[in-house]
Each structure stands twice: as C-alpha cells, then as structure tokens.
Amino acid sequence: MPAFRKIGVVSSVFHPSDIAFARFWSAAAPGFGGWKLALDHEAAPERVSVVPPGAVEPVFVVTRGPRDVRLHRLRPGGEPEEIASVPGLREAVLTLCPIDDDALEAIHTSLEEIFPRKDRRGGRR
C-alpha cells in the first residue's frame, strides 16, 4: 500500500483565531509603547506586519507558506530577510516576544470564548 504524503496548506490566509491570538499577544507582550500589528487585508489577512515598541514602522513580517509560517525581519529599504520558520502565527509572535504563562492562559481562555470548539457530534462544548 502506498504511503500518503502530508497535504500542504491550501490557503495563505491566516485563520481568524490566529489573528485574534496575535492581537491579544500584542496587548500582553511587554515593552514601552506596546507591540502593534498591521494586516494587509482585514477580512482575509495573508501578511501580518509587526511594529515593536519604539519603532514607528513595521520591522517584522509574518507570511504563511504551503507548510509553515515564515517570520521575516525587514532590512533598511524594506527587503525581507527570513529569520525563522515556525508552525504557525502564534509561534511567530511568541518568537518575537515571549509572554508569561498567566498571560498565555488568559489569551487561551479568551479564545475559547470567542472560538468555542465543537464536540465530535457537531455540538458546542
């Protein structure tokens, strides 16, 4: 019997729950002035730009490839340089600035309320 290959991501659009996580992270991540996010398309974001504390323009960009998420640092002039390849947007922003366990738990609790999981029979948990 032939082995099945893993199927890559069909869409380069970030899931709304991942965008919500990134927004909660930006509010919780430490730094004077905070971390700010900019999305290329609000309804279907394919590119998340990150402005760290103290900066006025994006310094990092997160994009989604067929199998992973790529974190880039923008060089002077705007040319992207890949600095990490991670499983998802959540790992990308946590790579930029980790947050403590309490803040992470609060984010996950908020996400459970906004995006409740379905049980196997199709109902809400």
N, CA, C and O atoms as a GROMACS GRO file, in nm:
protein
  500
    1MET      N    1   0.084  -0.117   0.000
    1MET     CA    2   0.000   0.000   0.000
    1MET      C    3   0.089   0.124   0.000
    1MET      O    4   0.182   0.132   0.080
    2PRO      N    5   0.064   0.222  -0.088
    2PRO     CA    6   0.148   0.340  -0.094
    2PRO      C    7   0.128   0.428   0.030
    2PRO      O    8   0.018   0.433   0.087
    3ALA      N    9   0.233   0.496   0.070
    3ALA     CA   10   0.225   0.588   0.184
    3ALA      C   11   0.165   0.720   0.135
    3ALA      O   12   0.192   0.765   0.023
    4PHE      N   13   0.085   0.780   0.219
    4PHE     CA   14   0.025   0.908   0.184
    4PHE      C   15   0.116   1.022   0.227
    4PHE      O   16   0.175   1.019   0.335
    5ARG      N   17   0.125   1.123   0.141
    5ARG     CA   18   0.203   1.242   0.175
    5ARG      C   19   0.117   1.338   0.256
    5ARG      O   20  -0.006   1.338   0.246
    6LYS      N   21   0.184   1.419   0.335
    6LYS     CA   22   0.115   1.524   0.408
    6LYS      C   23   0.068   1.628   0.307
    6LYS      O   24   0.142   1.665   0.216
    7ILE      N   25  -0.053   1.674   0.324
    7ILE     CA   26  -0.106   1.776   0.235
    7ILE      C   27  -0.067   1.913   0.289
    7ILE      O   28  -0.083   1.940   0.408
    8GLY      N   29  -0.016   1.999   0.202
    8GLY     CA   30   0.022   2.134   0.242
    8GLY      C   31  -0.100   2.223   0.259
    8GLY      O   32  -0.210   2.186   0.221
    9VAL      N   33  -0.079   2.339   0.316
    9VAL     CA   34  -0.185   2.436   0.336
    9VAL      C   35  -0.234   2.483   0.200
    9VAL      O   36  -0.154   2.515   0.112
   10VAL      N   37  -0.364   2.488   0.183
   10VAL     CA   38  -0.421   2.529   0.056
   10VAL      C   39  -0.430   2.680   0.048
   10VAL      O   40  -0.412   2.737  -0.060
   11SER      N   41  -0.456   2.745   0.158
   11SER     CA   42  -0.475   2.890   0.160
   11SER      C   43  -0.358   2.958   0.232
   11SER      O   44  -0.302   2.905   0.327
   12SER      N   45  -0.324   3.076   0.184
   12SER     CA   46  -0.220   3.154   0.250
   12SER      C   47  -0.280   3.252   0.350
   12SER      O   48  -0.209   3.336   0.406
   13VAL      N   49  -0.411   3.243   0.372
   13VAL     CA   50  -0.481   3.332   0.464
   13VAL      C   51  -0.470   3.277   0.607
   13VAL      O   52  -0.487   3.157   0.629
   14PHE      N   53  -0.442   3.366   0.702
   14PHE     CA   54  -0.436   3.325   0.842
   14PHE      C   55  -0.578   3.306   0.897
   14PHE      O   56  -0.669   3.382   0.864
   15HIS      N   57  -0.595   3.203   0.981
   15HIS     CA   58  -0.724   3.175   1.042
   15HIS      C   59  -0.759   3.288   1.141
   15HIS      O   60  -0.671   3.342   1.207
   16PRO      N   61  -0.888   3.323   1.150
   16PRO     CA   62  -0.929   3.429   1.244
   16PRO      C   63  -0.886   3.405   1.388
   16PRO      O   64  -0.857   3.501   1.460
   17SER      N   65  -0.881   3.279   1.433
   17SER     CA   66  -0.837   3.254   1.571
   17SER      C   67  -0.690   3.286   1.590
   17SER      O   68  -0.649   3.329   1.698
   18ASP      N   69  -0.609   3.265   1.486
   18ASP     CA   70  -0.467   3.300   1.495
   18ASP      C   71  -0.447   3.452   1.496
   18ASP      O   72  -0.361   3.504   1.566
   19ILE      N   73  -0.528   3.522   1.417
   19ILE     CA   74  -0.523   3.669   1.418
   19ILE      C   75  -0.566   3.721   1.555
   19ILE      O   76  -0.504   3.813   1.608
   20ALA      N   77  -0.670   3.662   1.612
   20ALA     CA   78  -0.715   3.703   1.745
   20ALA      C   79  -0.605   3.679   1.848
   20ALA      O   80  -0.581   3.763   1.935
   21PHE      N   81  -0.537   3.563   1.839
   21PHE     CA   82  -0.427   3.535   1.931
   21PHE      C   83  -0.319   3.643   1.918
   21PHE      O   84  -0.271   3.696   2.018
   22ALA      N   85  -0.282   3.676   1.795
   22ALA     CA   86  -0.177   3.777   1.772
   22ALA      C   87  -0.218   3.913   1.830
   22ALA      O   88  -0.135   3.985   1.884
   23ARG      N   89  -0.345   3.947   1.817
   23ARG     CA   90  -0.392   4.075   1.873
   23ARG      C   91  -0.386   4.074   2.025
   23ARG      O   92  -0.343   4.172   2.086
   24PHE      N   93  -0.431   3.964   2.087
   24PHE     CA   94  -0.420   3.953   2.233
   24PHE      C   95  -0.273   3.957   2.276
   24PHE      O   96  -0.238   4.022   2.375
   25TRP      N   97  -0.187   3.886   2.201
   25TRP     CA   98  -0.044   3.886   2.232
   25TRP      C   99   0.011   4.028   2.227
   25TRP      O  100   0.088   4.067   2.315
   26SER      N  101  -0.027   4.105   2.125
   26SER     CA  102   0.028   4.240   2.110
   26SER      C  103  -0.008   4.329   2.229
   26SER      O  104   0.067   4.419   2.266
   27ALA      N  105  -0.125   4.302   2.290
   27ALA     CA  106  -0.165   4.378   2.408
   27ALA      C  107  -0.093   4.330   2.534
   27ALA      O  108  -0.071   4.408   2.627
   28ALA      N  109  -0.055   4.202   2.537
   28ALA     CA  110   0.006   4.144   2.657
   28ALA      C  111   0.159   4.149   2.657
   28ALA      O  112   0.220   4.147   2.763
   29ALA      N  113   0.220   4.155   2.540
   29ALA     CA  114   0.367   4.150   2.531
   29ALA      C  115   0.427   4.276   2.593
   29ALA      O  116   0.379   4.386   2.570
   30PRO      N  117   0.532   4.258   2.672
   30PRO     CA  118   0.592   4.373   2.739
   30PRO      C  119   0.667   4.465   2.642
   30PRO      O  120   0.712   4.423   2.535
   31GLY      N  121   0.680   4.587   2.682
   31GLY     CA  122   0.756   4.685   2.604
   31GLY      C  123   0.687   4.819   2.609
   31GLY      O  124   0.565   4.828   2.594
   32PHE      N  125   0.764   4.924   2.628
   32PHE     CA  126   0.711   5.060   2.637
   32PHE      C  127   0.651   5.099   2.502
   32PHE      O  128   0.720   5.099   2.400
   33GLY      N  129   0.525   5.133   2.503
   33GLY     CA  130   0.458   5.170   2.379
   33GLY      C  131   0.388   5.053   2.312
   33GLY      O  132   0.307   5.073   2.222
   34GLY      N  133   0.418   4.931   2.356
   34GLY     CA  134   0.350   4.812   2.306
   34GLY      C  135   0.392   4.766   2.168
   34GLY      O  136   0.461   4.836   2.094
   35TRP      N  137   0.348   4.648   2.136
   35TRP     CA  138   0.369   4.586   2.005
   35TRP      C  139   0.243   4.611   1.924
   35TRP      O  140   0.132   4.591   1.973
   36LYS      N  141   0.258   4.654   1.800
   36LYS     CA  142   0.144   4.684   1.715
   36LYS      C  143   0.144   4.592   1.594
   36LYS      O  144   0.249   4.550   1.546
   37LEU      N  145   0.023   4.560   1.546
   37LEU     CA  146   0.008   4.474   1.430
   37LEU      C  147  -0.061   4.552   1.318
   37LEU      O  148  -0.143   4.640   1.343
   38ALA      N  149  -0.026   4.517   1.195
   38ALA     CA  150  -0.096   4.570   1.078
   38ALA      C  151  -0.121   4.453   0.984
   38ALA      O  152  -0.030   4.376   0.954
   39LEU      N  153  -0.244   4.441   0.937
   39LEU     CA  154  -0.281   4.333   0.846
   39LEU      C  155  -0.293   4.389   0.704
   39LEU      O  156  -0.339   4.501   0.685
   40ASP      N  157  -0.252   4.309   0.606
   40ASP     CA  158  -0.263   4.355   0.468
   40ASP      C  159  -0.408   4.362   0.421
   40ASP      O  160  -0.443   4.452   0.345
   41HIS      N  161  -0.492   4.269   0.467
   41HIS     CA  162  -0.635   4.268   0.436
   41HIS      C  163  -0.707   4.228   0.563
   41HIS      O  164  -0.686   4.118   0.614
   42GLU      N  165  -0.791   4.314   0.614
   42GLU     CA  166  -0.858   4.286   0.741
   42GLU      C  167  -0.943   4.160   0.735
   42GLU      O  168  -0.942   4.081   0.830
   43ALA      N  169  -1.016   4.140   0.627
   43ALA     CA  170  -1.108   4.025   0.617
   43ALA      C  171  -1.035   3.893   0.592
   43ALA      O  172  -1.080   3.788   0.641
   44ALA      N  173  -0.926   3.896   0.519
   44ALA     CA  174  -0.854   3.773   0.485
   44ALA      C  175  -0.704   3.802   0.483
   44ALA      O  176  -0.643   3.809   0.376
   45PRO      N  177  -0.643   3.818   0.601
   45PRO     CA  178  -0.502   3.857   0.607
   45PRO      C  179  -0.406   3.746   0.562
   45PRO      O  180  -0.415   3.632   0.608
   46GLU      N  181  -0.315   3.782   0.474
   46GLU     CA  182  -0.209   3.692   0.429
   46GLU      C  183  -0.073   3.738   0.478
   46GLU      O  184   0.025   3.665   0.470
   47ARG      N  185  -0.068   3.860   0.528
   47ARG     CA  186   0.058   3.919   0.573
   47ARG      C  187   0.031   4.000   0.701
   47ARG      O  188  -0.055   4.088   0.703
   48VAL      N  189   0.105   3.966   0.806
   48VAL     CA  190   0.092   4.038   0.932
   48VAL      C  191   0.223   4.112   0.956
   48VAL      O  192   0.329   4.050   0.971
   49SER      N  193   0.215   4.243   0.961
   49SER     CA  194   0.332   4.325   0.989
   49SER      C  195   0.334   4.357   1.138
   49SER      O  196   0.229   4.380   1.198
   50VAL      N  197   0.454   4.357   1.197
   50VAL     CA  198   0.468   4.378   1.340
   50VAL      C  199   0.560   4.498   1.365
   50VAL      O  200   0.672   4.504   1.314
   51VAL      N  201   0.509   4.591   1.445
   51VAL     CA  202   0.585   4.710   1.483
   51VAL      C  203   0.621   4.693   1.630
   51VAL      O  204   0.534   4.699   1.716
   52PRO      N  205   0.750   4.672   1.661
   52PRO     CA  206   0.789   4.654   1.802
   52PRO      C  207   0.790   4.787   1.877
   52PRO      O  208   0.787   4.894   1.816
   53PRO      N  209   0.794   4.780   2.010
   53PRO     CA  210   0.799   4.902   2.090
   53PRO      C  211   0.916   4.991   2.046
   53PRO      O  212   1.026   4.942   2.022
   54GLY      N  213   0.890   5.120   2.035
   54GLY     CA  214   0.994   5.215   1.999
   54GLY      C  215   1.007   5.238   1.849
   54GLY      O  216   1.070   5.335   1.807
   55ALA      N  217   0.949   5.152   1.768
   55ALA     CA  218   0.956   5.169   1.623
   55ALA      C  219   0.829   5.239   1.575
   55ALA      O  220   0.726   5.236   1.642
   56VAL      N  221   0.838   5.302   1.459
   56VAL     CA  222   0.722   5.370   1.402
   56VAL      C  223   0.671   5.300   1.277
   56VAL      O  224   0.560   5.326   1.231
   57GLU      N  225   0.751   5.211   1.222
   57GLU     CA  226   0.712   5.134   1.104
   57GLU      C  227   0.738   4.986   1.130
   57GLU      O  228   0.815   4.951   1.220
   58PRO      N  229   0.674   4.898   1.052
   58PRO     CA  230   0.695   4.755   1.073
   58PRO      C  231   0.842   4.716   1.061
   58PRO      O  232   0.914   4.763   0.972
   59VAL      N  233   0.885   4.630   1.151
   59VAL     CA  234   1.021   4.575   1.150
   59VAL      C  235   1.018   4.428   1.113
   59VAL      O  236   1.115   4.374   1.061
   60PHE      N  237   0.904   4.362   1.141
   60PHE     CA  238   0.890   4.220   1.114
   60PHE      C  239   0.764   4.196   1.030
   60PHE      O  240   0.668   4.272   1.036
   61VAL      N  241   0.769   4.090   0.950
   61VAL     CA  242   0.655   4.050   0.868
   61VAL      C  243   0.639   3.899   0.880
   61VAL      O  244   0.736   3.824   0.876
   62VAL      N  245   0.514   3.856   0.896
   62VAL     CA  246   0.482   3.713   0.906
   62VAL      C  247   0.394   3.677   0.786
   62VAL      O  248   0.292   3.741   0.761
   63THR      N  249   0.435   3.572   0.714
   63THR     CA  250   0.358   3.524   0.600
   63THR      C  251   0.341   3.373   0.613
   63THR      O  252   0.414   3.307   0.687
   64ARG      N  253   0.244   3.321   0.542
   64ARG     CA  254   0.214   3.178   0.551
   64ARG      C  255   0.250   3.110   0.420
   64ARG      O  256   0.202   3.149   0.313
   65GLY      N  257   0.333   3.008   0.429
   65GLY     CA  258   0.371   2.930   0.313
   65GLY      C  259   0.288   2.803   0.304
   65GLY      O  260   0.194   2.786   0.381
   66PRO      N  261   0.322   2.714   0.212
   66PRO     CA  262   0.243   2.592   0.197
   66PRO      C  263   0.251   2.496   0.316
   66PRO      O  264   0.157   2.420   0.339
   67ARG      N  265   0.360   2.497   0.390
   67ARG     CA  266   0.375   2.403   0.502
   67ARG      C  267   0.405   2.469   0.637
   67ARG      O  268   0.394   2.404   0.741
   68ASP      N  269   0.443   2.596   0.635
   68ASP     CA  270   0.480   2.661   0.760
   68ASP      C  271   0.457   2.811   0.750
   68ASP      O  272   0.410   2.862   0.649
   69VAL      N  273   0.492   2.880   0.856
   69VAL     CA  274   0.481   3.025   0.863
   69VAL      C  275   0.622   3.082   0.867
   69VAL      O  276   0.708   3.030   0.938
   70ARG      N  277   0.644   3.186   0.792
   70ARG     CA  278   0.777   3.246   0.782
   70ARG      C  279   0.778   3.382   0.852
   70ARG      O  280   0.690   3.466   0.832
   71LEU      N  281   0.879   3.400   0.935
   71LEU     CA  282   0.900   3.525   1.006
   71LEU      C  283   1.018   3.595   0.940
   71LEU      O  284   1.126   3.539   0.930
   72HIS      N  285   0.996   3.719   0.896
   72HIS     CA  286   1.099   3.797   0.830
   72HIS      C  287   1.126   3.925   0.907
   72HIS      O  288   1.037   3.982   0.970
   73ARG      N  289   1.250   3.968   0.902
   73ARG     CA  290   1.288   4.100   0.952
   73ARG      C  291   1.306   4.187   0.829
   73ARG      O  292   1.368   4.145   0.731
   74LEU      N  293   1.252   4.307   0.834
   74LEU     CA  294   1.265   4.398   0.721
   74LEU      C  295   1.396   4.475   0.733
   74LEU      O  296   1.419   4.546   0.831
   75ARG      N  297   1.481   4.460   0.633
   75ARG     CA  298   1.606   4.535   0.630
   75ARG      C  299   1.576   4.681   0.595
   75ARG      O  300   1.468   4.712   0.546
   76PRO      N  301   1.673   4.770   0.620
   76PRO     CA  302   1.653   4.909   0.575
   76PRO      C  303   1.624   4.908   0.425
   76PRO      O  304   1.695   4.843   0.347
   77GLY      N  305   1.524   4.980   0.385
   77GLY     CA  306   1.482   4.978   0.246
   77GLY      C  307   1.366   4.884   0.223
   77GLY      O  308   1.306   4.886   0.116
   78GLY      N  309   1.332   4.801   0.323
   78GLY     CA  310   1.214   4.717   0.315
   78GLY      C  311   1.233   4.576   0.265
   78GLY      O  312   1.135   4.502   0.256
   79GLU      N  313   1.356   4.535   0.232
   79GLU     CA  314   1.377   4.399   0.184
   79GLU      C  315   1.369   4.300   0.300
   79GLU      O  316   1.436   4.317   0.401
   80PRO      N  317   1.284   4.195   0.285
   80PRO     CA  318   1.269   4.098   0.394
   80PRO      C  319   1.383   3.996   0.399
   80PRO      O  320   1.434   3.950   0.297
   81GLU      N  321   1.422   3.965   0.522
   81GLU     CA  322   1.523   3.861   0.547
   81GLU      C  323   1.459   3.759   0.640
   81GLU      O  324   1.418   3.793   0.752
   82GLU      N  325   1.449   3.634   0.595
   82GLU     CA  326   1.386   3.532   0.678
   82GLU      C  327   1.471   3.504   0.802
   82GLU      O  328   1.592   3.482   0.792
   83ILE      N  329   1.404   3.505   0.919
   83ILE     CA  330   1.476   3.477   1.042
   83ILE      C  331   1.424   3.352   1.112
   83ILE      O  332   1.491   3.299   1.201
   84ALA      N  333   1.305   3.305   1.074
   84ALA     CA  334   1.252   3.183   1.137
   84ALA      C  335   1.143   3.122   1.050
   84ALA      O  336   1.072   3.191   0.976
   85SER      N  337   1.132   2.992   1.063
   85SER     CA  338   1.023   2.916   1.002
   85SER      C  339   0.959   2.838   1.116
   85SER      O  340   1.025   2.756   1.180
   86VAL      N  341   0.831   2.863   1.141
   86VAL     CA  342   0.762   2.806   1.256
   86VAL      C  343   0.628   2.746   1.211
   86VAL      O  344   0.583   2.772   1.100
   87PRO      N  345   0.565   2.665   1.298
   87PRO     CA  346   0.439   2.600   1.258
   87PRO      C  347   0.322   2.696   1.234
   87PRO      O  348   0.236   2.668   1.150
   88GLY      N  349   0.317   2.810   1.305
   88GLY     CA  350   0.202   2.898   1.291
   88GLY      C  351   0.228   3.040   1.335
   88GLY      O  352   0.337   3.073   1.383
   89LEU      N  353   0.127   3.126   1.316
   89LEU     CA  354   0.137   3.267   1.353
   89LEU      C  355   0.161   3.283   1.503
   89LEU      O  356   0.235   3.372   1.545
   90ARG      N  357   0.098   3.198   1.582
   90ARG     CA  358   0.113   3.208   1.727
   90ARG      C  359   0.260   3.191   1.768
   90ARG      O  360   0.312   3.267   1.850
   91GLU      N  361   0.325   3.092   1.711
   91GLU     CA  362   0.467   3.068   1.742
   91GLU      C  363   0.554   3.182   1.690
   91GLU      O  364   0.656   3.217   1.751
   92ALA      N  365   0.514   3.240   1.578
   92ALA     CA  366   0.593   3.350   1.521
   92ALA      C  367   0.594   3.470   1.614
   92ALA      O  368   0.701   3.526   1.641
   93VAL      N  369   0.476   3.511   1.664
   93VAL     CA  370   0.475   3.628   1.752
   93VAL      C  371   0.541   3.598   1.887
   93VAL      O  372   0.604   3.684   1.947
   94LEU      N  373   0.524   3.474   1.934
   94LEU     CA  374   0.591   3.436   2.060
   94LEU      C  375   0.742   3.428   2.044
   94LEU      O  376   0.815   3.443   2.142
   95THR      N  377   0.789   3.403   1.922
   95THR     CA  378   0.933   3.407   1.894
   95THR      C  379   0.985   3.550   1.909
   95THR      O  380   1.095   3.572   1.961
   96LEU      N  381   0.905   3.646   1.864
   96LEU     CA  382   0.946   3.786   1.875
   96LEU      C  383   0.951   3.833   2.019
   96LEU      O  384   1.044   3.903   2.059
   97CYS      N  385   0.850   3.795   2.096
   97CYS     CA  386   0.845   3.837   2.236
   97CYS      C  387   0.762   3.737   2.316
   97CYS      O  388   0.638   3.740   2.310
   98PRO      N  389   0.827   3.649   2.389
   98PRO     CA  390   0.751   3.554   2.473
   98PRO      C  391   0.672   3.629   2.580
   98PRO      O  392   0.710   3.738   2.623
   99ILE      N  393   0.562   3.568   2.622
   99ILE     CA  394   0.483   3.624   2.732
   99ILE      C  395   0.475   3.519   2.842
   99ILE      O  396   0.497   3.401   2.818
  100ASP      N  397   0.443   3.564   2.963
  100ASP     CA  398   0.442   3.470   3.075
  100ASP      C  399   0.322   3.376   3.067
  100ASP      O  400   0.226   3.400   2.993
  101ASP      N  401   0.329   3.270   3.145
  101ASP     CA  402   0.226   3.165   3.141
  101ASP      C  403   0.087   3.216   3.178
  101ASP      O  404  -0.012   3.171   3.121
  102ASP      N  405   0.079   3.310   3.272
  102ASP     CA  406  -0.051   3.364   3.311
  102ASP      C  407  -0.116   3.440   3.196
  102ASP      O  408  -0.235   3.425   3.171
  103ALA      N  409  -0.038   3.521   3.126
  103ALA     CA  410  -0.091   3.596   3.012
  103ALA      C  411  -0.132   3.500   2.900
  103ALA      O  412  -0.234   3.520   2.835
  104LEU      N  413  -0.052   3.397   2.879
  104LEU     CA  414  -0.082   3.299   2.776
  104LEU      C  415  -0.212   3.224   2.809
  104LEU      O  416  -0.295   3.199   2.720
  105GLU      N  417  -0.230   3.188   2.935
  105GLU     CA  418  -0.352   3.120   2.977
  105GLU      C  419  -0.473   3.211   2.960
  105GLU      O  420  -0.579   3.165   2.917
  106ALA      N  421  -0.459   3.339   2.993
  106ALA     CA  422  -0.569   3.434   2.977
  106ALA      C  423  -0.608   3.448   2.830
  106ALA      O  424  -0.726   3.459   2.797
  107ILE      N  425  -0.509   3.448   2.742
  107ILE     CA  426  -0.537   3.456   2.598
  107ILE      C  427  -0.613   3.332   2.553
  107ILE      O  428  -0.712   3.342   2.482
  108HIS      N  429  -0.566   3.215   2.594
  108HIS     CA  430  -0.633   3.091   2.554
  108HIS      C  431  -0.776   3.085   2.607
  108HIS      O  432  -0.866   3.036   2.538
  109THR      N  433  -0.799   3.132   2.727
  109THR     CA  434  -0.933   3.137   2.783
  109THR      C  435  -1.023   3.229   2.700
  109THR      O  436  -1.137   3.194   2.669
  110SER      N  437  -0.972   3.344   2.664
  110SER     CA  438  -1.048   3.437   2.579
  110SER      C  439  -1.079   3.376   2.444
  110SER      O  440  -1.190   3.391   2.392
  111LEU      N  441  -0.982   3.307   2.386
  111LEU     CA  442  -1.003   3.244   2.256
  111LEU      C  443  -1.108   3.133   2.262
  111LEU      O  444  -1.185   3.115   2.168
  112GLU      N  445  -1.113   3.059   2.373
  112GLU     CA  446  -1.214   2.954   2.390
  112GLU      C  447  -1.354   3.014   2.391
  112GLU      O  448  -1.450   2.952   2.344
  113GLU      N  449  -1.367   3.135   2.446
  113GLU     CA  450  -1.497   3.201   2.448
  113GLU      C  451  -1.536   3.253   2.310
  113GLU      O  452  -1.652   3.245   2.271
  114ILE      N  453  -1.440   3.305   2.237
  114ILE     CA  454  -1.466   3.361   2.105
  114ILE      C  455  -1.482   3.252   1.999
  114ILE      O  456  -1.567   3.262   1.910
  115PHE      N  457  -1.400   3.149   2.009
  115PHE     CA  458  -1.398   3.039   1.912
  115PHE      C  459  -1.420   2.906   1.984
  115PHE      O  460  -1.327   2.827   1.997
  116PRO      N  461  -1.544   2.881   2.034
  116PRO     CA  462  -1.567   2.755   2.107
  116PRO      C  463  -1.547   2.634   2.016
  116PRO      O  464  -1.581   2.637   1.898
  117ARG      N  465  -1.491   2.529   2.075
  117ARG     CA  466  -1.469   2.405   1.998
  117ARG      C  467  -1.598   2.327   1.987
  117ARG      O  468  -1.684   2.333   2.075
  118LYS      N  469  -1.610   2.254   1.878
  118LYS     CA  470  -1.724   2.164   1.860
  118LYS      C  471  -1.683   2.027   1.910
  118LYS      O  472  -1.568   1.987   1.898
  119ASP      N  473  -1.781   1.956   1.967
  119ASP     CA  474  -1.750   1.818   2.003
  119ASP      C  475  -1.766   1.731   1.877
  119ASP      O  476  -1.804   1.782   1.772
  120ARG      N  477  -1.738   1.606   1.886
  120ARG     CA  478  -1.738   1.516   1.768
  120ARG      C  479  -1.874   1.504   1.702
  120ARG      O  480  -1.882   1.470   1.584
  121ARG      N  481  -1.980   1.531   1.776
  121ARG     CA  482  -2.114   1.517   1.720
  121ARG      C  483  -2.164   1.647   1.658
  121ARG      O  484  -2.279   1.655   1.615
  122GLY      N  485  -2.078   1.749   1.653
  122GLY     CA  486  -2.116   1.875   1.589
  122GLY      C  487  -2.170   1.982   1.682
  122GLY      O  488  -2.194   2.095   1.639
  123GLY      N  489  -2.189   1.948   1.809
  123GLY     CA  490  -2.239   2.046   1.904
  123GLY      C  491  -2.125   2.126   1.966
  123GLY      O  492  -2.008   2.092   1.949
  124ARG      N  493  -2.159   2.230   2.036
  124ARG     CA  494  -2.058   2.312   2.105
  124ARG      C  495  -2.026   2.251   2.240
  124ARG      O  496  -2.112   2.190   2.303
  125ARG      N  497  -1.904   2.267   2.282
  125ARG     CA  498  -1.863   2.220   2.415
  125ARG      C  499  -1.908   2.315   2.520
  125ARG      O  500  -1.883   2.292   2.639
   0.00000   0.00000   0.00000
